[in-house]
Each structure stands twice: as structure tokens, then as C-alpha cells.
Amino acid sequence: MSMSKKAALPSFLLASTLLVTSCSGGGAGASEDATASTESIEGMELPEGVEIDFWHIQATIYGEAITEMVQEFNATNEWGIVVNESFKGSYQELNQAVRASLAGGGAPDVSMAYENDTLEYVANDVIVPLDPYLESEQYGVSDEDMGDLVDGVLARQRVEAYNGSTLSWPHGNSSMGMYYNADIFAEAGIDAPPADWDEFLEQARQVKDETGLPYSAMGTGKNGIYYNMLRSKGIDPYDPGAATTEFTSPESIESLELLALLFEEELVYTAADTEQEFTNERTATELGTTARTSTKIEQIEDRFQWSVALPPQESAEPITQLYGGNHVILSSDDPEQELASWLFMRWFADTDAQSIYAARTGYSPAVESALDTELLSTNYEENPQKAEAFDNVFVNAQIMPPTAAGNAIDDMVTGIVEEVVLGRLTPQEAAERMDAETTSLLASAPQN
């Protein structure tokens, strides 16, 4: 990594997830004097062998795909850029490592980040806006290529909280889908996954009565399922701009009551690894990320028939959670370093790279043109569940409303929902606590 990388940047709170510093100025991103302009980028020639550090959260087959892709980029890019990739654990661990490095030195050039993480970095003025690169004639992205991006994927690079700036670029994306064992469904007399949450409950009771099996296993972090229930009913859990929530709404109380009932009747249970419960035929369904479609194909083989569908919906516009981090560039005083970072990010989000990533993993491609490559079209033909995950689920996926308080809200909601399913809080008590704590967190979060 270039020695010009800043050794220390504005101090981050290392003992807390939520930052409470405020942006210096009205716009998002790095300070004006550190931000490249399209004019300054045009004609810039990179010296041979610029090295950039890339931090990510990918292990197992996903990490193997990253290694393959980085090796491909290093061997073929025309600028001689060398990417050094480094696995940093979970998203939370990666965020902690980035914040520590920004405070103490040795920060990466490119990092994976969720929108909530990005807004934390924005609040500390360490994000490089990408619009000058996107608009560059020499290094930018054409209108045709912009149109190739899946709608939900493009939208998450330019969320409202970014104040008109593009602050990230695609890495890999997945969505919350509903896996179901078609053989268990048939044994229970069920011919299709549930259309709405009332039918979800009906089917859960039917599966237990007819087969003796639980309907589903849910992980220790149930906030994602709870959020999905609310969004499927047509409401967002909270509004960062207004610092208000929908946690005490009738839709929210109804969702919490359903979760409590499912556990009370032992129709679902908590498991550390819900995929193992599903693939070993201990449950009929699993609500989980479509990124795991590929591992299910490997584990299930031909032992039973299964597929993946959109989770239950109760509004006119289908919606499900959009998962997966983006790429961001962290500020440096070296414009060549930042340009090299952008060129790697641009390559990673393009057709060929996305087809490799989607074929090697369960991620869905960020660009529709990847579906037409020989590699991915063959892979989807051989693995129809991956194609179903894209067609049935991924195209309906959208991110949650991002906020710098998002990580803290998620942790709090996770704990309170767990109290509900354990019977320690009533849905009404839980809703009021989530509303009060989220409102406070949103009010104290940095505003861009």
C-alpha cells in the first residue's frame, strides 16, 4: 500500500457501534480539497505496479471466489495494478477493523461495507465520492452499462442519505428467500409455498400435524425476518430522516404476535445453523439468504426435491431484504491510489467478473448481462435453484432505509425480538421499547 495513505484520520468510537460525530458541511463524502474532480482524473496515467489493499468478509467458497477474481484482475488489468486482498471476519468485525485502522493507521484502500457502515464513514469524512470517476470519459461507466445494473443494486449505491452522491459500487448481492422441501410439502398435502403470513401459519400447523416436523428453524438474529414481515405488509420499520418508527403499528404488533405464536406452538425453533436444519431434513423450510443456494446444492445433492421462493407477501408491490456489502474507497492523499481503487471496483462489478462470482457462489449477479455469459448461463442451467433465486426473489429485493444508527438499531431489535419469542416480553411491550430506543438512536445519529 502507498506510504501516502493517511496514518490517522478523525477518531472513531471503538467502544460503540454508533458514531455521534456530525458531518462537516452539507454534502456527503470526503472534504472538497481531497475529492477528485472529473477534470483531474481525465488523462491521469497510473504508474506501473500501484498496490491497493482490499478488505472483505468472504470465506469458504466465497473467499475462494474472491481469491480467483483478484488473481484474474492482477494478471490481466492494463494498468499493472496489484490488489492485496484480506479476509477480516464478519461485517461487524470488518467494520471494527476499518474504524480502528482509520484511527491508528494502515487503513485499506477498498473495503466492503453496508450502507449503515458507509454512513458511519461519511460522518467522519473518510469516504471518496465516486461520481467524478463514473462521469470520466476515460475511466467512467457508460449509460448502457449503468442500465445493465439490476434496479435494486443500483439504487443502493445512491440512497437518499447520500445527498445525491454515489458513495459505493457493487460487490455481491443476495436476498432473503424462502427455501422449501417439496417432498415434505407433498407429504403434508401442500403444493406451493405460502402466499401470505396467514398461510405461513396454516402450513406450519399442517406440516406438524401431518409429518411431525417443525416448519422452520430461525437463527439467533431474527431482526431480518421481522423486518421482512413488516416490509411485506407495505411499511418500513423506521424513517431515518423523520426519526420515527412503525414499531408500534398494527402491522408490527401483528408480526410480533405471529412470531410469538410460532414459537409457543413449537412450529419453529431457534438454531445456530439453520441451513443444517434444512439440508438434513429436520425442517420443511428456511428463511435465509439466497447466497447459500450454492452450498445447499452441494449438501442436498439429489436426496430431496427443493426450491426457493419469495417470502410471504401482503402488499401490491413484492419486496424482500437485499443483502450483501458494497465496495467503498477510503480517503487517501494519493489520487493515483484512489483511481486504482476505482478501476478495481469497476472491474469487479462488470459482466465477466460478476458471472464468475455468481457461478462460483450463491450470489446473484449485479448486472443482467452476466446471465448471458456462457459461464453463468451454463451454471444456472445445471443448477436451476440458482436461477430461481434470481428470478423469483432477487429481482424484488431492496435494502432497508440506511442510517449511521442502523447497526445499533439492528443489535437492539435482535435482542428485543428474542425476548418476545422466549415469552419474556409481550408484543406490545417489545414494540414500545423498540420505538423508544430507535427514535433516540435516530435522533442522535449523524445527519448528512
C-alpha positions as CSV (number, residue, x, y, z in Angstrom):
1,M,0.0,0.0,0.0
2,S,1.2,3.5,-0.8
3,M,3.1,5.2,2.1
4,S,0.9,8.3,1.5
5,K,-2.1,6.6,3.0
6,K,-3.2,8.6,5.9
7,A,-1.8,7.3,9.2
8,A,-4.6,8.8,11.3
9,L,-8.0,10.2,10.4
10,P,-10.8,11.6,12.6
11,S,-11.1,9.4,15.7
12,F,-13.8,6.7,15.7
13,L,-15.6,5.4,18.7
14,L,-14.1,2.0,19.2
15,A,-16.3,1.0,22.1
16,S,-19.6,1.7,20.4
17,T,-21.2,0.8,17.1
18,L,-22.9,4.2,16.7
19,L,-20.9,7.3,15.9
20,V,-22.1,10.6,17.1
21,T,-19.9,13.0,15.3
22,S,-21.5,15.2,12.6
23,C,-20.6,15.9,9.1
24,S,-18.6,19.0,8.4
25,G,-20.6,20.6,5.7
26,G,-23.7,19.9,3.7
27,G,-22.6,17.2,1.4
28,A,-21.7,13.5,1.7
29,G,-18.2,12.1,1.2
30,A,-14.7,13.4,1.5
31,S,-13.8,17.0,2.0
32,E,-13.7,19.2,-1.1
33,D,-10.0,19.6,-1.2
34,A,-9.4,15.8,-1.0
35,T,-12.1,14.9,-3.6
36,A,-11.0,14.3,-7.2
37,S,-12.8,16.1,-10.0
38,T,-13.6,14.5,-13.3
39,E,-11.2,17.0,-14.9
40,S,-8.4,15.9,-12.7
41,I,-9.0,12.3,-13.5
42,E,-9.0,12.6,-17.2
43,G,-5.6,11.9,-18.7
44,M,-4.2,10.6,-15.4
45,E,-1.7,7.9,-16.2
46,L,-1.1,5.3,-13.4
47,P,2.5,4.3,-12.8
48,E,3.2,0.6,-13.1
49,G,2.6,-1.5,-10.0
50,V,0.3,0.6,-7.9
51,E,-0.8,-1.6,-5.0
52,I,-4.1,-1.4,-3.2
53,D,-5.4,-3.2,-0.1
54,F,-8.9,-4.7,-0.3
55,W,-10.6,-5.9,2.9
56,H,-13.6,-8.2,2.7
57,I,-15.8,-10.7,4.7
58,Q,-15.7,-13.6,2.4
59,A,-14.5,-17.1,3.5
60,T,-15.1,-20.7,2.3
61,I,-16.3,-20.8,-1.3
62,Y,-16.9,-17.1,-1.3
63,G,-13.3,-16.4,-0.2
64,E,-12.1,-18.8,-2.9
65,A,-14.0,-16.9,-5.5
66,I,-12.5,-13.6,-4.3
67,T,-9.0,-15.0,-4.5
68,E,-9.7,-16.3,-8.0
69,M,-11.1,-12.9,-9.1
70,V,-8.3,-10.9,-7.6
71,Q,-5.7,-13.1,-9.2
72,E,-7.5,-12.6,-12.6
73,F,-7.6,-8.9,-12.2
74,N,-3.9,-8.7,-11.1
75,A,-2.9,-10.8,-14.1
76,T,-5.0,-9.0,-16.8
77,N,-5.5,-5.3,-15.9
78,E,-3.8,-3.0,-18.3
79,W,-2.5,-0.6,-15.6
80,G,-0.4,-3.2,-13.7
81,I,-2.5,-2.6,-10.5
82,V,-1.8,-5.2,-7.8
83,V,-4.7,-5.9,-5.4
84,N,-3.8,-7.4,-2.0
85,E,-7.0,-9.0,-0.5
86,S,-7.5,-9.7,3.1
87,F,-10.3,-11.5,5.0
88,K,-11.5,-9.7,8.1
89,G,-14.3,-11.8,9.5
90,S,-17.9,-10.8,9.8
91,Y,-19.3,-7.5,8.6
92,Q,-19.2,-6.3,12.3
93,E,-15.6,-7.4,12.6
94,L,-14.7,-5.8,9.3
95,N,-16.4,-2.5,10.4
96,Q,-14.5,-2.6,13.7
97,A,-11.2,-3.3,11.9
98,V,-11.7,-0.4,9.4
99,R,-12.6,2.0,12.2
100,A,-9.5,1.0,14.2
101,S,-7.3,1.3,11.1
102,L,-8.7,4.8,10.3
103,A,-7.9,5.9,13.8
104,G,-4.5,4.3,14.1
105,G,-3.1,3.9,10.6
106,G,-3.0,1.1,8.0
107,A,-6.4,1.6,6.5
108,P,-7.4,-0.3,3.4
109,D,-8.0,1.4,0.1
110,V,-11.1,-0.6,-0.7
111,S,-13.5,-2.2,1.8
112,M,-16.7,-4.0,1.7
113,A,-19.4,-2.0,3.6
114,Y,-23.1,-2.0,4.1
115,E,-24.9,1.3,3.8
116,N,-25.0,1.8,7.5
117,D,-21.2,1.4,7.7
118,T,-20.8,3.8,4.8
119,L,-22.8,6.4,6.6
120,E,-20.6,6.0,9.6
121,Y,-17.5,6.6,7.4
122,V,-19.3,9.6,5.8
123,A,-19.8,11.1,9.2
124,N,-16.1,11.1,9.7
125,D,-15.3,12.4,6.3
126,V,-13.3,9.4,5.0
127,I,-15.3,8.3,2.0
128,V,-14.4,9.1,-1.6
129,P,-17.4,10.0,-3.7
130,L,-17.4,8.1,-7.0
131,D,-19.3,10.4,-9.3
132,P,-16.2,12.0,-10.8
133,Y,-15.0,8.5,-11.8
134,L,-18.3,7.5,-13.1
135,E,-18.5,10.6,-15.3
136,S,-15.0,10.3,-16.6
137,E,-14.8,9.7,-20.4
138,Q,-11.6,7.7,-19.9
139,Y,-12.3,5.7,-16.7
140,G,-16.1,6.0,-16.3
141,V,-19.2,3.8,-16.8
142,S,-21.3,4.2,-19.9
143,D,-25.1,4.8,-19.8
144,E,-25.6,1.4,-21.3
145,D,-23.6,-0.2,-18.5
146,M,-25.4,1.8,-15.9
147,G,-28.7,0.5,-17.3
148,D,-27.3,-3.1,-17.1
149,L,-27.3,-2.9,-13.3
150,V,-30.2,-4.6,-11.5
151,D,-32.5,-1.8,-10.2
152,G,-32.2,-2.6,-6.5
153,V,-28.5,-2.9,-6.8
154,L,-28.0,0.5,-8.5
155,A,-30.5,2.1,-6.1
156,R,-28.4,1.1,-3.1
157,Q,-25.3,3.0,-4.4
158,R,-27.3,6.3,-4.4
159,V,-29.6,6.2,-1.4
160,E,-31.3,9.4,-0.3
161,A,-29.0,9.7,2.7
162,Y,-26.0,10.2,0.3
163,N,-27.5,13.6,-0.7
164,G,-27.2,12.9,-4.5
165,S,-23.7,11.4,-4.3
166,T,-22.7,7.9,-5.4
167,L,-20.6,6.5,-2.5
168,S,-20.3,2.8,-3.2
169,W,-20.2,0.3,-6.0
170,P,-21.4,-3.3,-6.2
171,H,-19.6,-6.2,-4.7
172,G,-22.0,-9.2,-4.5
173,N,-25.7,-9.3,-3.6
174,S,-28.2,-11.7,-2.3
175,S,-31.7,-11.6,-0.9
176,M,-34.0,-13.2,1.7
177,G,-35.7,-16.1,0.2
178,M,-37.8,-19.0,1.4
179,Y,-36.3,-22.4,0.8
180,Y,-38.8,-25.2,0.9
181,N,-38.5,-29.0,0.9
182,A,-41.0,-30.0,-1.8
183,D,-41.1,-33.7,-0.6
184,I,-42.1,-32.7,2.9
185,F,-44.7,-30.3,1.5
186,A,-46.1,-33.1,-0.6
187,E,-46.2,-35.5,2.4
188,A,-48.2,-32.8,4.3
189,G,-50.5,-32.1,1.3
190,I,-49.0,-28.7,0.4
191,D,-48.4,-27.9,-3.2
192,A,-46.8,-24.5,-3.1
193,P,-45.0,-22.1,-0.6
194,P,-47.3,-19.7,1.4
195,A,-48.5,-16.6,-0.4
196,D,-49.0,-14.6,2.8
197,W,-48.2,-14.9,6.6
198,D,-51.6,-16.3,7.5
199,E,-50.9,-19.2,5.1
200,F,-47.4,-19.5,6.6
201,L,-49.0,-20.2,9.9
202,E,-51.6,-22.6,8.4
203,Q,-48.9,-24.5,6.6
204,A,-46.7,-24.7,9.7
205,R,-49.6,-26.3,11.6
206,Q,-50.3,-28.6,8.7
207,V,-46.7,-29.8,8.4
208,K,-46.5,-30.5,12.1
209,D,-49.8,-32.4,12.1
210,E,-49.1,-34.5,9.0
211,T,-45.3,-35.1,9.4
212,G,-44.4,-34.3,13.0
213,L,-41.7,-31.9,11.8
214,P,-41.2,-28.3,12.6
215,Y,-42.0,-25.9,9.8
216,S,-38.8,-23.9,10.0
217,A,-35.7,-23.1,12.1
218,M,-34.8,-19.4,12.7
219,G,-31.4,-18.1,13.6
220,T,-30.4,-16.2,16.7
221,G,-30.6,-12.9,14.8
222,K,-34.3,-12.6,13.9
223,N,-34.4,-8.9,13.1
224,G,-34.1,-9.7,9.4
225,I,-37.2,-11.9,9.4
226,Y,-39.1,-9.4,11.5
227,Y,-38.1,-6.5,9.1
228,N,-39.2,-8.6,6.1
229,M,-42.6,-9.3,7.7
230,L,-43.2,-5.5,8.1
231,R,-41.9,-4.6,4.6
232,S,-44.1,-7.4,3.1
233,K,-47.1,-5.6,4.7
234,G,-46.1,-2.3,2.9
235,I,-44.3,-0.4,5.7
236,D,-40.7,0.3,6.5
237,P,-39.7,-0.3,10.1
238,Y,-38.3,3.2,10.5
239,D,-37.7,6.5,8.7
240,P,-34.2,7.9,9.4
241,G,-35.0,11.3,8.0
242,A,-38.0,11.9,10.3
243,A,-36.5,9.9,13.2
244,T,-39.8,8.0,13.5
245,T,-40.7,4.3,13.5
246,E,-43.5,1.9,12.7
247,F,-42.7,-0.5,15.5
248,T,-46.0,0.2,17.3
249,S,-48.1,0.0,14.2
250,P,-50.8,-2.7,13.9
251,E,-48.7,-4.4,11.3
252,S,-45.7,-4.6,13.6
253,I,-47.8,-5.9,16.6
254,E,-49.4,-8.5,14.3
255,S,-45.9,-9.6,13.1
256,L,-44.6,-9.9,16.7
257,E,-47.7,-11.9,17.7
258,L,-47.2,-14.3,14.9
259,L,-43.5,-14.9,15.8
260,A,-44.5,-15.5,19.4
261,L,-47.3,-17.9,18.4
262,L,-45.0,-19.9,16.1
263,F,-42.5,-20.5,18.9
264,E,-45.3,-21.1,21.5
265,E,-46.8,-23.9,19.4
266,E,-43.3,-25.2,18.6
267,L,-43.9,-24.8,14.9
268,V,-40.5,-23.2,14.6
269,Y,-37.4,-23.2,16.7
270,T,-34.1,-21.4,17.1
271,A,-30.9,-22.9,15.7
272,A,-27.4,-21.7,15.3
273,D,-27.1,-23.0,11.8
274,T,-30.5,-23.0,10.1
275,E,-29.0,-24.3,6.8
276,Q,-28.0,-27.6,8.5
277,E,-31.5,-28.0,9.9
278,F,-33.0,-27.6,6.4
279,T,-30.5,-29.6,4.4
280,N,-30.7,-32.5,6.9
281,E,-34.5,-32.6,6.6
282,R,-35.2,-31.5,10.1
283,T,-37.4,-28.6,8.9
284,A,-39.7,-28.1,5.9
285,T,-38.5,-24.5,5.2
286,E,-35.8,-22.0,5.9
287,L,-36.0,-18.2,5.6
288,G,-32.5,-17.2,4.7
289,T,-30.1,-15.5,2.3
290,T,-30.1,-16.7,-1.3
291,A,-26.3,-16.5,-1.1
292,R,-26.5,-20.0,0.4
293,T,-28.2,-21.6,-2.6
294,S,-24.9,-22.9,-3.9
295,T,-24.0,-24.6,-0.6
296,K,-27.4,-26.2,-0.4
297,I,-26.9,-27.7,-3.9
298,E,-23.7,-29.2,-2.7
299,Q,-25.2,-30.5,0.6
300,I,-28.5,-31.8,-0.6
301,E,-27.4,-33.3,-3.9
302,D,-30.4,-35.5,-5.0
303,R,-31.7,-36.5,-1.6
304,F,-34.9,-34.5,-1.9
305,Q,-36.6,-32.0,-4.2
306,W,-36.4,-28.4,-3.1
307,S,-36.6,-24.8,-4.4
308,V,-36.5,-21.2,-3.3
309,A,-39.4,-18.7,-3.4
310,L,-40.2,-15.2,-2.4
311,P,-41.1,-15.0,1.3
312,P,-44.8,-14.4,2.1
313,Q,-46.2,-11.1,0.7
314,E,-49.2,-8.9,1.8
315,S,-48.8,-5.8,-0.3
316,A,-49.3,-5.0,-4.0
317,E,-45.5,-4.5,-4.6
318,P,-43.4,-7.6,-3.8
319,I,-40.4,-6.9,-1.6
320,T,-37.7,-8.7,0.3
321,Q,-34.5,-7.9,2.0
322,L,-31.4,-7.1,-0.2
323,Y,-28.2,-8.4,1.4
324,G,-24.5,-8.1,0.6
325,G,-22.0,-5.4,1.0
326,N,-20.8,-2.9,-1.5
327,H,-17.3,-1.6,-2.2
328,V,-16.2,1.8,-0.9
329,I,-13.0,3.8,-1.3
330,L,-11.5,5.2,1.8
331,S,-9.8,8.6,1.5
332,S,-6.1,9.0,0.9
333,D,-3.9,11.9,-0.1
334,D,-2.8,9.9,-3.2
335,P,-5.1,10.4,-6.3
336,E,-3.4,7.5,-8.1
337,Q,-4.2,5.2,-5.2
338,E,-7.8,6.2,-5.3
339,L,-8.1,5.9,-9.1
340,A,-6.5,2.4,-8.9
341,S,-9.1,1.5,-6.3
342,W,-11.9,2.7,-8.6
343,L,-10.6,0.7,-11.5
344,F,-10.6,-2.5,-9.5
345,M,-14.1,-1.8,-8.2
346,R,-15.4,-1.0,-11.7
347,W,-13.9,-4.3,-13.0
348,F,-15.4,-6.3,-10.1
349,A,-18.9,-5.0,-10.9
350,D,-18.7,-5.7,-14.7
351,T,-20.2,-8.6,-16.7
352,D,-17.4,-11.1,-16.7
353,A,-16.4,-10.7,-13.1
354,Q,-20.0,-10.9,-11.9
355,S,-20.5,-14.0,-13.9
356,I,-17.5,-15.6,-12.2
357,Y,-18.7,-14.6,-8.8
358,A,-22.3,-15.7,-9.3
359,A,-21.2,-19.1,-10.8
360,R,-18.7,-19.8,-8.1
361,T,-21.1,-18.8,-5.2
362,G,-24.7,-18.3,-4.4
363,Y,-24.6,-14.5,-5.0
364,S,-26.8,-13.1,-7.8
365,P,-25.1,-11.0,-10.4
366,A,-25.3,-7.2,-10.1
367,V,-25.6,-6.9,-13.9
368,E,-28.2,-8.6,-16.0
369,S,-25.7,-9.1,-18.9
370,A,-23.9,-11.7,-16.7
371,L,-26.9,-14.0,-17.2
372,D,-26.0,-14.2,-20.9
373,T,-22.4,-15.3,-20.4
374,E,-21.6,-18.9,-21.3
375,L,-20.2,-19.5,-17.8
376,L,-23.3,-18.3,-15.8
377,S,-26.0,-19.4,-18.3
378,T,-24.5,-23.0,-18.1
379,N,-24.2,-22.8,-14.4
380,Y,-27.8,-21.7,-14.0
381,E,-29.0,-24.4,-16.4
382,E,-27.2,-27.1,-14.3
383,N,-28.3,-25.5,-11.0
384,P,-31.9,-24.3,-11.5
385,Q,-32.4,-23.3,-7.9
386,K,-29.8,-20.5,-8.5
387,A,-31.8,-19.3,-11.5
388,E,-35.0,-19.4,-9.4
389,A,-33.3,-17.4,-6.6
390,F,-32.6,-14.7,-9.2
391,D,-35.9,-14.8,-11.0
392,N,-38.2,-15.3,-8.0
393,V,-36.5,-13.5,-5.3
394,F,-33.5,-11.3,-6.1
395,V,-35.3,-9.0,-8.6
396,N,-37.7,-8.0,-5.8
397,A,-35.0,-7.2,-3.3
398,Q,-34.4,-3.7,-1.8
399,I,-32.2,-2.5,1.1
400,M,-33.5,-1.3,4.4
401,P,-33.6,2.5,4.9
402,P,-29.9,3.2,5.7
403,T,-28.7,5.2,8.7
404,A,-25.5,5.6,10.6
405,A,-27.6,4.3,13.6
406,G,-28.5,1.1,11.6
407,N,-26.0,-1.2,13.2
408,A,-27.0,-0.2,16.7
409,I,-30.7,-0.5,15.8
410,D,-30.2,-4.0,14.4
411,D,-28.5,-5.2,17.6
412,M,-31.2,-3.7,19.8
413,V,-34.1,-5.1,17.7
414,T,-32.4,-8.5,17.6
415,G,-32.3,-8.7,21.4
416,I,-35.9,-7.5,21.9
417,V,-37.4,-9.8,19.3
418,E,-35.6,-12.7,21.0
419,E,-37.3,-11.6,24.3
420,V,-40.7,-11.9,22.5
421,V,-40.1,-15.4,21.2
422,L,-38.9,-16.5,24.6
423,G,-42.1,-15.2,26.1
424,R,-40.3,-12.6,28.3
425,L,-41.9,-9.6,26.6
426,T,-45.4,-9.1,25.2
427,P,-45.5,-7.9,21.6
428,Q,-46.9,-4.5,22.8
429,E,-44.1,-4.1,25.4
430,A,-41.5,-5.0,22.8
431,A,-42.9,-2.6,20.2
432,E,-42.9,0.3,22.6
433,R,-39.3,-0.4,23.7
434,M,-38.1,-0.7,20.0
435,D,-39.9,2.5,19.2
436,A,-38.4,4.5,22.1
437,E,-34.9,3.2,21.6
438,T,-34.9,3.5,17.8
439,T,-36.3,7.1,18.0
440,S,-33.5,8.0,20.3
441,L,-30.8,6.4,18.2
442,L,-32.1,8.0,15.0
443,A,-32.2,11.4,16.7
444,S,-28.6,11.2,17.8
445,A,-27.2,9.8,14.6
446,P,-25.1,11.9,12.2
447,Q,-27.3,13.6,9.6
448,N,-25.8,14.2,6.2
